[in-house]
Amino acid sequence: MPPRLIERLRRRQQAAVATPEVGQEGIDRPAQCDWAWRPAPWAAGMTPSTIDHVAPGTRLGVGVALHHDCDHADLSLSQAAGDVPHAITLRVGAFDGSFLSLALDLPADGAMTLRRHHVVILTLRMLVPHPGPMFARLNIRQGPNVDQLVTGVAPSVDPTTPVLAEFDLGFLHVKPARLEGAWVDLTFDPRGDTSIRIEDLTVTRRPRADL
């Protein structure tokens, strides 16, 4: 490779490191982390910043949606102004459905490079005054099939204490040539008269221990 081309590539790489994407700074990365992402609602301002009577499938930004199966849901969502990350608060009143979940589509640079030697980590800083059951599920689409890994999430009443959900892809048969996308579902206990405040949410990736 010509020296000039090598130097040009080196400078481009340095510039990319020096100017991270909007809202992606300050992510706590595990050792040997090779990919990190903060979804849109926590990385950039929402318009509008408050949504009353949240309908099923409401989009909160690129690749992020809130789902539920309520016929008469008393749900509202608001984003806090200020510095990144922007806290998201979900207030739940009357709720006659069976599930409430956030769907987070992983960007292509993270989803299409997943391999069996990876561990995907969902990290949350959140405040749940009355914690109920929570689950996180990683979905990987490979052709017509969707492989899934599910783990419980222990909600915290202290937003300064990170809550982790880890997905070890060593338990899946990942076929790079068949990868079409991946997403994470974060499912909450849909009991009424509560609030869920997520101060920050990030997804990172690191290599797993040798198989």
C-alpha atoms as an extended CHARMM CRD file, in Angstrom:
* protein
*
       211  EXT
         1         1  MET       CA              0.0000000000        0.0000000000        0.0000000000  PROA      1               0.0000000000
         2         2  PRO       CA              1.4400000000        3.4210000000       -0.9530000000  PROA      2               0.0000000000
         3         3  PRO       CA              2.7200000000        5.4920000000        2.0130000000  PROA      3               0.0000000000
         4         4  ARG       CA              0.4400000000        8.4250000000        1.1210000000  PROA      4               0.0000000000
         5         5  LEU       CA             -2.6280000000        6.1890000000        1.2230000000  PROA      5               0.0000000000
         6         6  ILE       CA             -1.5470000000        4.7220000000        4.5710000000  PROA      6               0.0000000000
         7         7  GLU       CA             -1.1360000000        8.2260000000        6.0010000000  PROA      7               0.0000000000
         8         8  ARG       CA             -4.5390000000        9.2990000000        4.6580000000  PROA      8               0.0000000000
         9         9  LEU       CA             -6.2470000000        6.2980000000        6.2640000000  PROA      9               0.0000000000
        10        10  ARG       CA             -4.4490000000        6.9520000000        9.5470000000  PROA      10              0.0000000000
        11        11  ARG       CA             -5.6380000000       10.5740000000        9.6290000000  PROA      11              0.0000000000
        12        12  ARG       CA             -9.1900000000        9.5500000000        8.7730000000  PROA      12              0.0000000000
        13        13  GLN       CA             -9.1930000000        7.0400000000       11.6370000000  PROA      13              0.0000000000
        14        14  GLN       CA             -7.8370000000        9.6540000000       14.0600000000  PROA      14              0.0000000000
        15        15  ALA       CA            -10.5390000000       12.1280000000       12.9900000000  PROA      15              0.0000000000
        16        16  ALA       CA            -13.2580000000        9.5400000000       13.5420000000  PROA      16              0.0000000000
        17        17  VAL       CA            -11.9630000000        8.8630000000       17.0620000000  PROA      17              0.0000000000
        18        18  ALA       CA            -11.6990000000       12.5810000000       17.8310000000  PROA      18              0.0000000000
        19        19  THR       CA            -15.2370000000       13.3930000000       16.6290000000  PROA      19              0.0000000000
        20        20  PRO       CA            -17.6800000000       10.7530000000       17.9180000000  PROA      20              0.0000000000
        21        21  GLU       CA            -21.2820000000       10.6450000000       16.7030000000  PROA      21              0.0000000000
        22        22  VAL       CA            -23.7290000000       12.9850000000       18.4360000000  PROA      22              0.0000000000
        23        23  GLY       CA            -24.8000000000       11.5480000000       21.7730000000  PROA      23              0.0000000000
        24        24  GLN       CA            -22.3070000000        8.6710000000       21.7030000000  PROA      24              0.0000000000
        25        25  GLU       CA            -19.7330000000       10.1930000000       24.0560000000  PROA      25              0.0000000000
        26        26  GLY       CA            -19.4450000000        9.1260000000       27.6690000000  PROA      26              0.0000000000
        27        27  ILE       CA            -20.4540000000        5.4920000000       27.0940000000  PROA      27              0.0000000000
        28        28  ASP       CA            -18.8670000000        3.1480000000       29.6290000000  PROA      28              0.0000000000
        29        29  ARG       CA            -17.1200000000        0.5260000000       27.5130000000  PROA      29              0.0000000000
        30        30  PRO       CA            -16.1090000000       -2.9050000000       28.8300000000  PROA      30              0.0000000000
        31        31  ALA       CA            -12.5760000000       -4.1720000000       28.3000000000  PROA      31              0.0000000000
        32        32  GLN       CA            -11.8440000000       -4.9440000000       24.6330000000  PROA      32              0.0000000000
        33        33  CYS       CA            -15.1160000000       -3.3070000000       23.5730000000  PROA      33              0.0000000000
        34        34  ASP       CA            -15.3390000000       -3.1910000000       19.7640000000  PROA      34              0.0000000000
        35        35  TRP       CA            -18.7290000000       -1.4490000000       19.3630000000  PROA      35              0.0000000000
        36        36  ALA       CA            -20.8810000000        0.8990000000       21.4680000000  PROA      36              0.0000000000
        37        37  TRP       CA            -24.2070000000        2.6390000000       20.8790000000  PROA      37              0.0000000000
        38        38  ARG       CA            -26.6180000000        4.9490000000       22.6900000000  PROA      38              0.0000000000
        39        39  PRO       CA            -30.1260000000        4.8750000000       21.0950000000  PROA      39              0.0000000000
        40        40  ALA       CA            -31.7000000000        8.0690000000       19.7730000000  PROA      40              0.0000000000
        41        41  PRO       CA            -34.0170000000        9.0370000000       22.6800000000  PROA      41              0.0000000000
        42        42  TRP       CA            -31.0470000000        9.2250000000       25.0650000000  PROA      42              0.0000000000
        43        43  ALA       CA            -28.5890000000       10.5890000000       22.4840000000  PROA      43              0.0000000000
        44        44  ALA       CA            -30.5170000000       13.4930000000       20.9390000000  PROA      44              0.0000000000
        45        45  GLY       CA            -33.5080000000       15.7230000000       21.5560000000  PROA      45              0.0000000000
        46        46  MET       CA            -36.9890000000       14.3990000000       20.7430000000  PROA      46              0.0000000000
        47        47  THR       CA            -39.6760000000       16.4060000000       18.9700000000  PROA      47              0.0000000000
        48        48  PRO       CA            -42.0750000000       16.5970000000       20.6850000000  PROA      48              0.0000000000
        49        49  SER       CA            -40.3390000000       15.9810000000       24.0050000000  PROA      49              0.0000000000
        50        50  THR       CA            -43.6020000000       14.8610000000       25.6490000000  PROA      50              0.0000000000
        51        51  ILE       CA            -46.0840000000       12.3180000000       24.2860000000  PROA      51              0.0000000000
        52        52  ASP       CA            -49.4670000000       11.8750000000       25.9570000000  PROA      52              0.0000000000
        53        53  HSD       CA            -51.6080000000        8.7600000000       25.4510000000  PROA      53              0.0000000000
        54        54  VAL       CA            -48.8090000000        6.7580000000       23.8580000000  PROA      54              0.0000000000
        55        55  ALA       CA            -50.2400000000        4.5500000000       21.0960000000  PROA      55              0.0000000000
        56        56  PRO       CA            -48.9020000000        1.0640000000       20.2990000000  PROA      56              0.0000000000
        57        57  GLY       CA            -45.8530000000        1.2270000000       18.0640000000  PROA      57              0.0000000000
        58        58  THR       CA            -45.0680000000        4.8790000000       18.8210000000  PROA      58              0.0000000000
        59        59  ARG       CA            -41.6610000000        5.7970000000       17.3780000000  PROA      59              0.0000000000
        60        60  LEU       CA            -39.3280000000        7.5810000000       19.7970000000  PROA      60              0.0000000000
        61        61  GLY       CA            -36.5330000000        8.1250000000       17.2870000000  PROA      61              0.0000000000
        62        62  VAL       CA            -34.6100000000        6.2140000000       14.6560000000  PROA      62              0.0000000000
        63        63  GLY       CA            -34.8460000000        2.5030000000       15.4090000000  PROA      63              0.0000000000
        64        64  VAL       CA            -36.7000000000        2.8800000000       18.7480000000  PROA      64              0.0000000000
        65        65  ALA       CA            -40.3970000000        2.1950000000       19.3630000000  PROA      65              0.0000000000
        66        66  LEU       CA            -42.6810000000        1.6270000000       22.3530000000  PROA      66              0.0000000000
        67        67  HSD       CA            -45.1090000000       -1.2960000000       22.0540000000  PROA      67              0.0000000000
        68        68  HSD       CA            -48.0820000000       -2.4440000000       24.1240000000  PROA      68              0.0000000000
        69        69  ASP       CA            -51.3920000000       -4.2470000000       23.5950000000  PROA      69              0.0000000000
        70        70  CYS       CA            -53.6030000000       -1.8980000000       25.6300000000  PROA      70              0.0000000000
        71        71  ASP       CA            -57.0650000000       -0.9450000000       24.3930000000  PROA      71              0.0000000000
        72        72  HSD       CA            -57.3070000000        1.8910000000       26.9000000000  PROA      72              0.0000000000
        73        73  ALA       CA            -53.8010000000        2.8040000000       28.0110000000  PROA      73              0.0000000000
        74        74  ASP       CA            -53.0750000000        5.7520000000       30.2780000000  PROA      74              0.0000000000
        75        75  LEU       CA            -49.4560000000        6.1100000000       29.1880000000  PROA      75              0.0000000000
        76        76  SER       CA            -47.3250000000        9.2090000000       28.7850000000  PROA      76              0.0000000000
        77        77  LEU       CA            -43.6570000000        9.6560000000       27.9580000000  PROA      77              0.0000000000
        78        78  SER       CA            -41.3210000000       12.6170000000       28.3770000000  PROA      78              0.0000000000
        79        79  GLN       CA            -37.6960000000       13.3980000000       27.6570000000  PROA      79              0.0000000000
        80        80  ALA       CA            -35.6630000000       15.5520000000       30.0310000000  PROA      80              0.0000000000
        81        81  ALA       CA            -33.8660000000       18.5380000000       28.5470000000  PROA      81              0.0000000000
        82        82  GLY       CA            -30.1810000000       19.1340000000       29.2450000000  PROA      82              0.0000000000
        83        83  ASP       CA            -26.9460000000       17.3620000000       28.5270000000  PROA      83              0.0000000000
        84        84  VAL       CA            -26.6060000000       13.9070000000       26.9990000000  PROA      84              0.0000000000
        85        85  PRO       CA            -27.8260000000       11.4240000000       28.0360000000  PROA      85              0.0000000000
        86        86  HSD       CA            -31.4210000000       12.6660000000       28.0160000000  PROA      86              0.0000000000
        87        87  ALA       CA            -33.4540000000       10.8080000000       30.6470000000  PROA      87              0.0000000000
        88        88  ILE       CA            -36.7230000000        9.2420000000       29.4860000000  PROA      88              0.0000000000
        89        89  THR       CA            -39.6640000000        8.9150000000       31.9000000000  PROA      89              0.0000000000
        90        90  LEU       CA            -42.5970000000        6.6180000000       31.1900000000  PROA      90              0.0000000000
        91        91  ARG       CA            -45.6530000000        7.1760000000       33.3790000000  PROA      91              0.0000000000
        92        92  VAL       CA            -48.1750000000        4.3470000000       33.5870000000  PROA      92              0.0000000000
        93        93  GLY       CA            -51.7190000000        4.9180000000       34.8390000000  PROA      93              0.0000000000
        94        94  ALA       CA            -54.5790000000        2.6000000000       33.9240000000  PROA      94              0.0000000000
        95        95  PHE       CA            -53.3090000000       -0.3400000000       31.8990000000  PROA      95              0.0000000000
        96        96  ASP       CA            -55.4710000000       -3.2110000000       30.6100000000  PROA      96              0.0000000000
        97        97  GLY       CA            -52.8750000000       -4.8930000000       28.4140000000  PROA      97              0.0000000000
        98        98  SER       CA            -50.5020000000       -7.8150000000       28.9600000000  PROA      98              0.0000000000
        99        99  PHE       CA            -47.1560000000       -6.3070000000       27.9200000000  PROA      99              0.0000000000
       100       100  LEU       CA            -45.2270000000       -3.0570000000       27.6300000000  PROA      100             0.0000000000
       101       101  SER       CA            -41.8870000000       -3.0250000000       25.8410000000  PROA      101             0.0000000000
       102       102  LEU       CA            -39.2320000000       -0.9240000000       24.1520000000  PROA      102             0.0000000000
       103       103  ALA       CA            -37.8470000000       -2.2310000000       20.8510000000  PROA      103             0.0000000000
       104       104  LEU       CA            -34.3280000000       -1.1020000000       19.9750000000  PROA      104             0.0000000000
       105       105  ASP       CA            -33.1050000000       -1.8370000000       16.4340000000  PROA      105             0.0000000000
       106       106  LEU       CA            -29.3310000000       -2.2330000000       16.4520000000  PROA      106             0.0000000000
       107       107  PRO       CA            -27.6220000000       -0.0870000000       13.7840000000  PROA      107             0.0000000000
       108       108  ALA       CA            -26.2350000000       -1.9960000000       10.8120000000  PROA      108             0.0000000000
       109       109  ASP       CA            -22.6080000000       -1.4880000000       11.8730000000  PROA      109             0.0000000000
       110       110  GLY       CA            -23.3580000000       -3.3990000000       15.0700000000  PROA      110             0.0000000000
       111       111  ALA       CA            -25.9770000000       -5.8980000000       13.8910000000  PROA      111             0.0000000000
       112       112  MET       CA            -24.3140000000       -7.0740000000       10.6840000000  PROA      112             0.0000000000
       113       113  THR       CA            -20.9500000000       -7.6710000000       12.3540000000  PROA      113             0.0000000000
       114       114  LEU       CA            -22.2530000000       -9.8940000000       15.1730000000  PROA      114             0.0000000000
       115       115  ARG       CA            -20.3030000000      -13.1080000000       15.5680000000  PROA      115             0.0000000000
       116       116  ARG       CA            -20.4400000000      -16.1410000000       17.8450000000  PROA      116             0.0000000000
       117       117  HSD       CA            -17.4440000000      -14.8820000000       19.8430000000  PROA      117             0.0000000000
       118       118  HSD       CA            -19.3350000000      -11.7500000000       20.9810000000  PROA      118             0.0000000000
       119       119  VAL       CA            -21.1050000000      -10.8120000000       24.1970000000  PROA      119             0.0000000000
       120       120  VAL       CA            -23.7110000000       -8.0560000000       23.7770000000  PROA      120             0.0000000000
       121       121  ILE       CA            -24.3250000000       -5.9390000000       26.8910000000  PROA      121             0.0000000000
       122       122  LEU       CA            -27.3720000000       -3.7900000000       27.5950000000  PROA      122             0.0000000000
       123       123  THR       CA            -26.5850000000       -1.2380000000       30.3290000000  PROA      123             0.0000000000
       124       124  LEU       CA            -29.2890000000        0.8240000000       32.0330000000  PROA      124             0.0000000000
       125       125  ARG       CA            -29.3110000000        3.5070000000       34.6850000000  PROA      125             0.0000000000
       126       126  MET       CA            -32.8740000000        3.7070000000       35.8430000000  PROA      126             0.0000000000
       127       127  LEU       CA            -35.2320000000        4.5840000000       38.6590000000  PROA      127             0.0000000000
       128       128  VAL       CA            -38.2450000000        2.3340000000       39.2800000000  PROA      128             0.0000000000
       129       129  PRO       CA            -40.0130000000        3.1900000000       42.5570000000  PROA      129             0.0000000000
       130       130  HSD       CA            -41.9880000000       -0.0810000000       42.5860000000  PROA      130             0.0000000000
       131       131  PRO       CA            -39.8820000000       -2.6390000000       40.7120000000  PROA      131             0.0000000000
       132       132  GLY       CA            -41.6780000000       -5.4790000000       38.9630000000  PROA      132             0.0000000000
       133       133  PRO       CA            -40.4380000000       -8.2140000000       36.6230000000  PROA      133             0.0000000000
       134       134  MET       CA            -38.3460000000       -6.9960000000       33.6830000000  PROA      134             0.0000000000
       135       135  PHE       CA            -36.8500000000       -8.9700000000       30.8210000000  PROA      135             0.0000000000
       136       136  ALA       CA            -34.4620000000       -8.2100000000       27.9760000000  PROA      136             0.0000000000
       137       137  ARG       CA            -34.3820000000      -10.2230000000       24.7610000000  PROA      137             0.0000000000
       138       138  LEU       CA            -31.8210000000      -10.0970000000       21.9640000000  PROA      138             0.0000000000
       139       139  ASN       CA            -33.2860000000      -11.0540000000       18.5860000000  PROA      139             0.0000000000
       140       140  ILE       CA            -31.0350000000      -11.9210000000       15.6280000000  PROA      140             0.0000000000
       141       141  ARG       CA            -32.6330000000      -12.3610000000       12.2150000000  PROA      141             0.0000000000
       142       142  GLN       CA            -30.8550000000      -14.8740000000        9.9800000000  PROA      142             0.0000000000
       143       143  GLY       CA            -32.7910000000      -15.3800000000        6.7690000000  PROA      143             0.0000000000
       144       144  PRO       CA            -36.3560000000      -16.4930000000        7.6470000000  PROA      144             0.0000000000
       145       145  ASN       CA            -35.3660000000      -17.4050000000       11.2120000000  PROA      145             0.0000000000
       146       146  VAL       CA            -35.0290000000      -15.2780000000       14.3480000000  PROA      146             0.0000000000
       147       147  ASP       CA            -32.7220000000      -16.5720000000       17.0820000000  PROA      147             0.0000000000
       148       148  GLN       CA            -33.3320000000      -15.2380000000       20.5780000000  PROA      148             0.0000000000
       149       149  LEU       CA            -31.5600000000      -14.9320000000       23.9080000000  PROA      149             0.0000000000
       150       150  VAL       CA            -33.6010000000      -13.8620000000       26.9670000000  PROA      150             0.0000000000
       151       151  THR       CA            -32.4190000000      -12.7210000000       30.3800000000  PROA      151             0.0000000000
       152       152  GLY       CA            -34.0590000000      -11.2300000000       33.4400000000  PROA      152             0.0000000000
       153       153  VAL       CA            -33.2950000000       -7.6480000000       34.4470000000  PROA      153             0.0000000000
       154       154  ALA       CA            -33.1620000000       -6.6610000000       38.1060000000  PROA      154             0.0000000000
       155       155  PRO       CA            -34.5840000000       -3.1050000000       38.2670000000  PROA      155             0.0000000000
       156       156  SER       CA            -32.7950000000       -0.6740000000       40.5530000000  PROA      156             0.0000000000
       157       157  VAL       CA            -34.2400000000        2.0270000000       42.7950000000  PROA      157             0.0000000000
       158       158  ASP       CA            -30.9030000000        3.8370000000       42.5520000000  PROA      158             0.0000000000
       159       159  PRO       CA            -30.2190000000        5.4220000000       39.1200000000  PROA      159             0.0000000000
       160       160  THR       CA            -26.5090000000        5.7410000000       39.9080000000  PROA      160             0.0000000000
       161       161  THR       CA            -26.1530000000        1.9350000000       39.9650000000  PROA      161             0.0000000000
       162       162  PRO       CA            -25.9640000000        0.4500000000       36.4520000000  PROA      162             0.0000000000
       163       163  VAL       CA            -28.1860000000       -2.5070000000       35.6260000000  PROA      163             0.0000000000
       164       164  LEU       CA            -26.7010000000       -4.9880000000       33.1410000000  PROA      164             0.0000000000
       165       165  ALA       CA            -28.2020000000       -7.5950000000       30.8310000000  PROA      165             0.0000000000
       166       166  GLU       CA            -25.6530000000       -9.7340000000       28.9780000000  PROA      166             0.0000000000
       167       167  PHE       CA            -26.2240000000      -11.9090000000       25.9110000000  PROA      167             0.0000000000
       168       168  ASP       CA            -23.5620000000      -14.5160000000       25.1360000000  PROA      168             0.0000000000
       169       169  LEU       CA            -23.7010000000      -15.3220000000       21.4310000000  PROA      169             0.0000000000
       170       170  GLY       CA            -21.6190000000      -18.4370000000       22.0450000000  PROA      170             0.0000000000
       171       171  PHE       CA            -24.9490000000      -20.2050000000       22.6430000000  PROA      171             0.0000000000
       172       172  LEU       CA            -26.1720000000      -19.3730000000       19.1170000000  PROA      172             0.0000000000
       173       173  HSD       CA            -25.1080000000      -20.5520000000       15.6830000000  PROA      173             0.0000000000
       174       174  VAL       CA            -24.4650000000      -17.1900000000       14.0460000000  PROA      174             0.0000000000
       175       175  LYS       CA            -24.1270000000      -17.3690000000       10.2490000000  PROA      175             0.0000000000
       176       176  PRO       CA            -22.5790000000      -14.1060000000        8.9890000000  PROA      176             0.0000000000
       177       177  ALA       CA            -23.7530000000      -14.6530000000        5.4140000000  PROA      177             0.0000000000
       178       178  ARG       CA            -27.3930000000      -14.9180000000        6.5680000000  PROA      178             0.0000000000
       179       179  LEU       CA            -27.4770000000      -11.9910000000        8.9940000000  PROA      179             0.0000000000
       180       180  GLU       CA            -30.2390000000       -9.4940000000        8.2060000000  PROA      180             0.0000000000
       181       181  GLY       CA            -30.5250000000       -7.4980000000       11.4260000000  PROA      181             0.0000000000
       182       182  ALA       CA            -30.8490000000       -7.5610000000       15.2030000000  PROA      182             0.0000000000
       183       183  TRP       CA            -32.8650000000       -5.8220000000       17.8860000000  PROA      183             0.0000000000
       184       184  VAL       CA            -33.3550000000       -5.7910000000       21.6480000000  PROA      184             0.0000000000
       185       185  ASP       CA            -36.7440000000       -5.9020000000       23.3800000000  PROA      185             0.0000000000
       186       186  LEU       CA            -36.9050000000       -4.5130000000       26.9250000000  PROA      186             0.0000000000
       187       187  THR       CA            -40.1450000000       -5.6430000000       28.5700000000  PROA      187             0.0000000000
       188       188  PHE       CA            -41.5950000000       -4.0470000000       31.7080000000  PROA      188             0.0000000000
       189       189  ASP       CA            -44.1600000000       -5.1140000000       34.2720000000  PROA      189             0.0000000000
       190       190  PRO       CA            -47.3220000000       -3.3250000000       33.0450000000  PROA      190             0.0000000000
       191       191  ARG       CA            -48.7980000000       -2.6480000000       36.4790000000  PROA      191             0.0000000000
       192       192  GLY       CA            -50.5470000000        0.7230000000       36.6780000000  PROA      192             0.0000000000
       193       193  ASP       CA            -49.9000000000        3.8760000000       38.6770000000  PROA      193             0.0000000000
       194       194  THR       CA            -46.1180000000        3.8390000000       38.4440000000  PROA      194             0.0000000000
       195       195  SER       CA            -43.3030000000        5.5490000000       36.6160000000  PROA      195             0.0000000000
       196       196  ILE       CA            -40.1440000000        4.2500000000       34.9730000000  PROA      196             0.0000000000
       197       197  ARG       CA            -37.2840000000        6.6990000000       34.5520000000  PROA      197             0.0000000000
       198       198  ILE       CA            -34.3890000000        5.5200000000       32.3850000000  PROA      198             0.0000000000
       199       199  GLU       CA            -31.5090000000        7.9310000000       32.9190000000  PROA      199             0.0000000000
       200       200  ASP       CA            -29.3390000000        6.2740000000       30.2700000000  PROA      200             0.0000000000
       201       201  LEU       CA            -29.3970000000        3.2240000000       28.0370000000  PROA      201             0.0000000000
       202       202  THR       CA            -26.4620000000        1.9030000000       26.0270000000  PROA      202             0.0000000000
       203       203  VAL       CA            -25.5570000000       -1.2570000000       24.1240000000  PROA      203             0.0000000000
       204       204  THR       CA            -21.9410000000       -2.4150000000       23.9170000000  PROA      204             0.0000000000
       205       205  ARG       CA            -20.1250000000       -5.4450000000       22.6070000000  PROA      205             0.0000000000
       206       206  ARG       CA            -16.9940000000       -7.3290000000       23.6800000000  PROA      206             0.0000000000
       207       207  PRO       CA            -15.3600000000      -10.6570000000       22.8110000000  PROA      207             0.0000000000
       208       208  ARG       CA            -16.3390000000      -13.5910000000       24.9880000000  PROA      208             0.0000000000
       209       209  ALA       CA            -13.9260000000      -16.0110000000       26.6130000000  PROA      209             0.0000000000
       210       210  ASP       CA            -12.6340000000      -18.8170000000       24.3930000000  PROA      210             0.0000000000
       211       211  LEU       CA            -15.1840000000      -21.5000000000       23.6870000000  PROA      211             0.0000000000
